[in-house]
Amino acid sequence: MERGKTLQLHDKRVAFEFYQKRHSQGYVDDWPVEQKQRIYEIISNLELPSAGEAIDFGCGNGVFTNVIKQALPSEWKVYGTDLSTIAVENARKRYPKCIFFSVEERMFIGKRFDFLFTHHVLEHVSSLSQTLDEMDGLLKQKAAILHVLPCGNEGSFERNLCSLRKGGIDQNLENRFFFEDEGHLRRLNTEQLTEPYKARGFILKTEYYSNQYFGAINWIVRSGPDFIRRLTNLSLACDEKARRKLAGWQYRLLIIWALLYPTYFVEKMFRKRSKTIHDYSLVLYNLPFYVFSKFFDSYLKKKALAEWQNKKNEQNGSEMYLFFKRSS
């Protein structure tokens, strides 16, 4: 997204129309199984009471509202809310066991919650400070919060790649990485979220990080060859040394993508609801390559899982999971 268009999203009216349109077109209709399992694992092990009411703030189509419902004890009531009324309607249809409402529904005004969750929300909001205040207004005195968001800490694989090219990290847009989703307005580091919460009476109780290396490679190659070339654009390298590093990574990432492509293609075809004879012929053609490719896909996923299990306390991930509790 062009820098000027990104700045326009600080206007709430523009942001509302932007996300209404996106959700009408199937925006983040679902998330990878691995991501949902990770969130389930984290929530299941949080220091939360046996009963209460939880709110998924910025719930979108309700995918993670449902994960929260599954992870918490049955005595919990789970709600979801979103700026987009289209997203809320989609969520109601998909997950009837959860309660969804739009921000303007009067029957929910003044309601307070024991636990607030966000998944990739804070990088989208027009004002971080105002949004944290708004969230605080939804919470009971002894509430807890879990935020999941892109991580801007030093040392991540993605940040290292961005630092090799001109304009890779935009300090004027709150350290936003150049390849960010068009709706992203910032990329926070741990301290940039911890400090404003201290001022609001919360302390950081638990912090996890993912995608330090193998996890990052996994999602990058799944984004396709065009994205890989954009991420490693040699013409924008800072200097000759950076150019050589980018060239090396471009070559390696494209090779990995080529090895994994048959797996991506065949599984995409299997997920397709309406298949044609041509689709079936393409699947049959790719099946011999799929067997070979699936081995590499499984290997990369296992490495990413092991990375999460062994390195989730290391701050140089590209995604962070920060759990706060009010100190009094």
HELIX and SHEET records of a PDB file:
HELIX    1   1 ARG A    3  GLN A    8  1                                   6    
HELIX    2   2 LYS A   12  SER A   24  1                                  13    
HELIX    3   3 VAL A   33  SER A   44  1                                  12    
HELIX    4   4 VAL A   63  ALA A   71  1                                   9    
HELIX    5   5 THR A   85  ARG A   94  1                                  10    
HELIX    6   6 ARG A  106  PHE A  108  5                                   3    
HELIX    7   7 LEU A  128  ASP A  136  1                                   9    
HELIX    8   8 PHE A  157  CYS A  162  1                                   6    
HELIX    9   9 GLN A  171  LEU A  173  5                                   3    
HELIX   10  10 THR A  190  ALA A  199  1                                  10    
HELIX   11  11 PHE A  214  ARG A  222  1                                   9    
HELIX   12  12 PRO A  225  LEU A  231  1                                   7    
HELIX   13  13 LEU A  234  LEU A  236  5                                   3    
HELIX   14  14 GLU A  240  ARG A  271  1                                  32    
HELIX   15  15 ILE A  277  LYS A  311  1                                  35    
SHEET    1   A 7 ILE A  99  SER A 102  0                                        
SHEET    2   A 7 LYS A  77  ASP A  82  1                                        
SHEET    3   A 7 GLU A  53  PHE A  57  1                                        
SHEET    4   A 7 PHE A 113  HIS A 119  1                                        
SHEET    5   A 7 LEU A 139  PRO A 150  1                                        
SHEET    6   A 7 GLU A 319  ARG A 326 -1                                        
SHEET    7   A 7 PHE A 202  SER A 210 -1                                        
SHEET    1   B 2 ILE A 169  ASP A 170  0                                        
SHEET    2   B 2 ARG A 176  PHE A 177 -1                                        
END                                                                             
